[in-house]
């Protein structure tokens, strides 16, 4: 992942993003978004305009190998799409679904891009 993408690491951060109930459900991925917390409190080393990402996959996705593969695919998509096209000053969570593992990469890319557009967070 590129340097300007921060990571959500604590459970409380994931719960805060989920608590906003702002999400786009796509066939290959679920995208959740929330306004970033105060930059000084959340991530003192990053600029306030940066964005942070979290990745998760439940056991519904499959065994550990399938979940790790799904997370790696989501991380690759995020590194490709989010620096250039996602609105900054937000925290995002990408949730893998059963289809994440089997879906072709171009379709996953369309899912993530469509999710950002549906939430109104796409930067052209």
Backbone as CSV, one residue per row, in Angstrom:
resi,resn,N_x,N_y,N_z,CA_x,CA_y,CA_z,C_x,C_y,C_z
1,UNK,0.848,-1.181,0.000,0.000,0.000,0.000,0.889,1.238,0.000
2,UNK,0.388,2.298,-0.554,1.176,3.511,-0.648,1.234,4.222,0.689
3,UNK,2.163,5.154,0.795,2.429,5.817,2.071,1.262,6.675,2.552
4,UNK,0.459,7.233,1.631,-0.605,8.136,2.072,-1.874,7.402,2.524
5,UNK,-1.875,6.075,2.481,-3.010,5.304,2.963,-2.707,4.770,4.356
6,UNK,-3.480,5.239,5.329,-3.316,4.733,6.680,-4.159,3.487,6.870
7,UNK,-3.997,2.852,8.002,-4.728,1.630,8.288,-5.565,1.776,9.543
8,UNK,-6.737,1.200,9.536,-7.541,1.039,10.741,-7.062,-0.260,11.383
9,UNK,-6.712,-0.205,12.657,-6.134,-1.384,13.290,-6.907,-1.864,14.511
10,UNK,-7.573,-0.972,15.183,-8.258,-1.360,16.421,-9.735,-1.645,16.156
11,UNK,-10.281,-2.557,16.938,-11.689,-2.943,16.797,-12.614,-1.735,16.943
12,UNK,-12.280,-0.840,17.851,-13.109,0.349,18.074,-13.201,1.206,16.810
13,UNK,-12.133,1.259,16.030,-12.155,2.027,14.792,-13.105,1.395,13.770
14,UNK,-13.081,0.073,13.679,-13.990,-0.629,12.772,-15.440,-0.428,13.211
15,UNK,-15.689,-0.516,14.518,-17.046,-0.343,15.027,-17.559,1.074,14.797
16,UNK,-16.670,2.069,14.911,-17.084,3.452,14.665,-17.508,3.634,13.211
17,UNK,-16.750,3.067,12.282,-17.105,3.178,10.861,-18.419,2.445,10.595
18,UNK,-18.579,1.252,11.155,-19.816,0.489,10.953,-21.005,1.207,11.584
19,UNK,-20.780,1.923,12.678,-21.854,2.606,13.383,-22.471,3.749,12.616
20,UNK,-21.770,4.280,11.631,-22.333,5.373,10.834,-23.405,4.873,9.870
21,UNK,-23.417,3.570,9.617,-24.399,2.940,8.728,-24.365,3.505,7.305
22,UNK,-23.201,3.996,6.889,-23.008,4.462,5.520,-22.264,3.353,4.800
23,UNK,-22.977,2.620,3.933,-22.330,1.507,3.256,-22.931,1.279,1.889
24,UNK,-22.136,0.655,1.047,-22.573,0.249,-0.283,-22.305,-1.244,-0.393
25,UNK,-23.365,-1.999,-0.645,-23.248,-3.447,-0.776,-23.190,-3.780,-2.258
26,UNK,-22.080,-4.357,-2.659,-21.863,-4.744,-4.044,-21.682,-6.262,-4.083
27,UNK,-21.777,-6.884,-5.253,-21.658,-8.341,-5.309,-20.345,-8.893,-4.764
28,UNK,-19.241,-8.179,-4.961,-17.945,-8.706,-4.540,-17.398,-8.111,-3.268
29,UNK,-17.983,-7.028,-2.776,-17.406,-6.341,-1.623,-18.465,-5.453,-0.970
30,UNK,-18.296,-5.230,0.312,-19.110,-4.239,1.021,-18.166,-3.103,1.392
31,UNK,-18.537,-1.885,1.078,-17.721,-0.714,1.384,-18.437,0.128,2.424
32,UNK,-17.767,0.382,3.542,-18.299,1.254,4.591,-17.418,2.494,4.659
33,UNK,-18.025,3.627,5.009,-17.272,4.873,5.096,-17.769,5.708,6.262
34,UNK,-16.856,6.485,6.820,-17.197,7.394,7.917,-16.229,8.567,7.874
35,UNK,-16.668,9.740,8.315,-15.735,10.859,8.416,-14.602,10.491,9.373
36,UNK,-13.403,10.899,9.026,-12.248,10.608,9.875,-12.381,11.354,11.194
37,UNK,-11.882,10.736,12.242,-11.845,11.413,13.533,-10.774,12.479,13.489
38,UNK,-10.663,13.224,14.568,-9.617,14.232,14.686,-8.276,13.594,14.342
39,UNK,-7.571,14.161,13.392,-6.319,13.580,12.919,-5.287,13.446,14.035
40,UNK,-5.265,14.391,14.969,-4.286,14.319,16.049,-4.563,13.132,16.968
41,UNK,-5.828,12.840,17.207,-6.171,11.743,18.107,-6.074,10.395,17.397
42,UNK,-6.501,10.350,16.147,-6.579,9.068,15.459,-5.226,8.617,14.919
43,UNK,-4.531,9.491,14.209,-3.263,9.128,13.582,-2.356,10.346,13.559
44,UNK,-1.607,10.590,14.606,-0.825,11.820,14.679,0.222,11.946,13.580
45,UNK,0.690,10.838,12.996,1.745,10.928,11.990,1.229,11.224,10.594
46,UNK,-0.099,11.231,10.377,-0.610,11.458,9.036,-1.249,12.839,8.921
47,UNK,-1.224,13.409,7.716,-1.853,14.714,7.519,-3.363,14.598,7.617
48,UNK,-4.072,15.686,7.939,-5.516,15.626,8.117,-6.278,15.262,6.851
49,UNK,-5.668,15.454,5.681,-6.383,15.162,4.446,-6.254,13.703,4.023
50,UNK,-5.535,12.902,4.782,-5.316,11.517,4.376,-6.555,10.666,4.631
51,UNK,-6.524,9.453,4.125,-7.608,8.515,4.368,-7.034,7.248,4.967
52,UNK,-7.887,6.537,5.699,-7.454,5.292,6.329,-8.364,4.162,5.879
53,UNK,-7.789,2.980,5.785,-8.508,1.812,5.301,-8.416,0.663,6.285
54,UNK,-9.484,-0.118,6.337,-9.491,-1.363,7.087,-10.033,-2.463,6.193
55,UNK,-9.582,-3.680,6.433,-9.986,-4.826,5.619,-10.414,-5.948,6.550
56,UNK,-11.510,-6.602,6.213,-11.964,-7.714,7.030,-12.741,-8.715,6.177
57,UNK,-12.679,-9.963,6.611,-13.417,-11.049,5.976,-13.861,-11.998,7.078
58,UNK,-15.140,-12.329,7.090,-15.638,-13.263,8.098,-15.438,-14.699,7.618
59,UNK,-15.773,-15.638,8.477,-15.637,-17.049,8.113,-16.613,-17.472,7.031
60,UNK,-17.605,-16.639,6.750,-18.520,-16.934,5.637,-17.775,-16.975,4.304
61,UNK,-16.662,-16.240,4.224,-15.882,-16.182,2.991,-15.254,-17.540,2.705
62,UNK,-14.847,-18.240,3.740,-14.219,-19.547,3.552,-13.208,-19.815,4.643
63,UNK,-12.319,-20.755,4.362,-11.289,-21.080,5.345,-10.230,-19.976,5.383
64,UNK,-9.208,-20.167,6.199,-8.192,-19.120,6.388,-7.494,-18.757,5.086
65,UNK,-7.248,-19.740,4.254,-6.583,-19.475,2.974,-7.456,-18.573,2.100
66,UNK,-8.742,-18.871,2.027,-9.664,-18.065,1.216,-9.804,-16.661,1.788
67,UNK,-9.899,-16.543,3.118,-10.026,-15.205,3.735,-8.782,-14.370,3.482
68,UNK,-7.612,-14.966,3.606,-6.373,-14.219,3.351,-6.264,-13.807,1.891
69,UNK,-6.672,-14.680,0.992,-6.645,-14.338,-0.433,-7.600,-13.177,-0.717
70,UNK,-8.792,-13.229,-0.130,-9.757,-12.145,-0.317,-9.204,-10.832,0.216
71,UNK,-8.591,-10.859,1.394,-8.005,-9.627,1.961,-6.877,-9.096,1.083
72,UNK,-6.026,-9.974,0.573,-4.941,-9.525,-0.318,-5.499,-8.882,-1.579
73,UNK,-6.562,-9.444,-2.133,-7.177,-8.869,-3.332,-7.758,-7.488,-3.029
74,UNK,-8.403,-7.347,-1.869,-8.964,-6.044,-1.490,-7.866,-5.019,-1.259
75,UNK,-6.762,-5.441,-0.657,-5.645,-4.514,-0.433,-5.048,-4.047,-1.756
76,UNK,-4.922,-4.954,-2.722,-4.397,-4.578,-4.038,-5.324,-3.584,-4.722
77,UNK,-6.630,-3.811,-4.639,-7.592,-2.873,-5.215,-7.504,-1.512,-4.539
78,UNK,-7.420,-1.516,-3.222,-7.374,-0.261,-2.473,-6.132,0.545,-2.844
79,UNK,-4.997,-0.120,-2.964,-3.768,0.587,-3.323,-3.866,1.192,-4.716
80,UNK,-4.642,0.567,-5.572,-4.800,1.034,-6.947,-5.814,2.166,-7.072
81,UNK,-6.911,2.080,-6.332,-8.051,2.986,-6.533,-8.082,4.145,-5.542
82,UNK,-7.893,3.879,-4.266,-8.180,4.868,-3.232,-7.283,6.110,-3.252
83,UNK,-5.980,6.016,-3.494,-5.183,7.262,-3.483,-5.642,8.283,-4.513
84,UNK,-6.068,7.825,-5.663,-6.434,8.747,-6.733,-7.908,9.107,-6.758
85,UNK,-8.782,8.212,-6.272,-10.204,8.409,-6.522,-11.100,8.496,-5.293
86,UNK,-10.619,8.172,-4.114,-11.479,8.218,-2.926,-11.362,9.579,-2.244
87,UNK,-12.468,10.049,-1.696,-12.473,11.311,-0.970,-11.589,11.187,0.266
88,UNK,-10.759,12.180,0.483,-9.857,12.180,1.638,-10.606,12.659,2.879
89,UNK,-9.989,12.468,4.027,-10.615,12.854,5.276,-11.685,11.864,5.710
90,UNK,-11.590,10.631,5.233,-12.563,9.584,5.535,-11.837,8.319,5.979
91,UNK,-12.563,7.500,6.722,-12.114,6.156,7.060,-12.997,5.186,6.283
92,UNK,-12.382,4.187,5.685,-13.098,3.211,4.873,-12.830,1.806,5.404
93,UNK,-13.826,0.955,5.299,-13.661,-0.468,5.597,-14.156,-1.247,4.387
94,UNK,-13.308,-2.123,3.889,-13.668,-3.021,2.794,-13.900,-4.401,3.398
95,UNK,-15.097,-4.932,3.211,-15.458,-6.227,3.766,-15.572,-7.232,2.629
96,UNK,-14.785,-8.289,2.735,-14.827,-9.340,1.731,-16.097,-10.161,1.843
97,UNK,-16.588,-10.616,0.708,-17.775,-11.472,0.653,-17.373,-12.812,0.041
98,UNK,-18.302,-13.739,0.030,-18.007,-15.054,-0.544,-17.529,-14.928,-1.987
99,UNK,-18.089,-13.992,-2.734,-17.744,-13.825,-4.150,-16.391,-13.142,-4.353
100,UNK,-15.817,-12.559,-3.310,-14.558,-11.821,-3.464,-13.447,-12.719,-3.987
101,UNK,-13.397,-13.940,-3.530,-12.320,-14.855,-3.904,-12.448,-15.288,-5.360
102,UNK,-13.654,-15.604,-5.800,-13.847,-16.164,-7.139,-14.054,-15.106,-8.212
103,UNK,-14.459,-13.923,-7.839,-14.791,-12.875,-8.814,-13.523,-12.384,-9.506
104,UNK,-13.611,-12.121,-10.802,-12.421,-11.644,-11.505,-12.080,-10.220,-11.049
105,UNK,-10.802,-9.871,-11.197,-10.282,-8.628,-10.641,-10.960,-7.399,-11.246
106,UNK,-11.261,-7.428,-12.527,-11.915,-6.285,-13.179,-13.304,-6.053,-12.589
107,UNK,-14.017,-7.129,-12.295,-15.351,-6.989,-11.690,-15.248,-6.443,-10.275
108,UNK,-14.240,-6.901,-9.523,-14.029,-6.355,-8.181,-13.709,-4.868,-8.247
109,UNK,-12.905,-4.479,-9.218,-12.566,-3.060,-9.388,-13.834,-2.254,-9.660
110,UNK,-14.695,-2.758,-10.531,-15.962,-2.069,-10.816,-16.831,-1.991,-9.566
111,UNK,-16.816,-3.046,-8.747,-17.592,-3.039,-7.504,-17.117,-1.935,-6.563
112,UNK,-15.806,-1.834,-6.381,-15.262,-0.820,-5.468,-15.521,0.581,-6.019
113,UNK,-15.268,0.772,-7.296,-15.530,2.083,-7.908,-17.012,2.437,-7.818
114,UNK,-17.876,1.469,-8.093,-19.317,1.705,-7.993,-19.747,2.023,-6.573
115,UNK,-19.126,1.371,-5.592,-19.432,1.666,-4.193,-19.055,3.083,-3.813
116,UNK,-17.878,3.527,-4.250,-17.458,4.908,-3.974,-18.414,5.901,-4.637
117,UNK,-18.823,5.621,-5.857,-19.744,6.518,-6.555,-21.104,6.530,-5.882
118,UNK,-21.579,5.354,-5.463,-22.883,5.260,-4.806,-22.903,6.055,-3.507
119,UNK,-21.775,6.069,-2.791,-21.691,6.818,-1.527,-21.377,8.292,-1.751
120,UNK,-21.122,8.687,-2.995,-20.800,10.076,-3.296,-19.396,10.465,-2.859
121,UNK,-18.497,9.486,-2.808,-17.131,9.742,-2.346,-16.096,9.553,-3.460
122,UNK,-16.543,9.477,-4.688,-15.659,9.306,-5.827,-15.079,10.648,-6.245
123,UNK,-13.763,10.688,-6.419,-13.083,11.877,-6.960,-12.630,11.530,-8.359
124,UNK,-13.114,12.262,-9.349,-12.780,11.975,-10.747,-11.377,12.254,-11.041
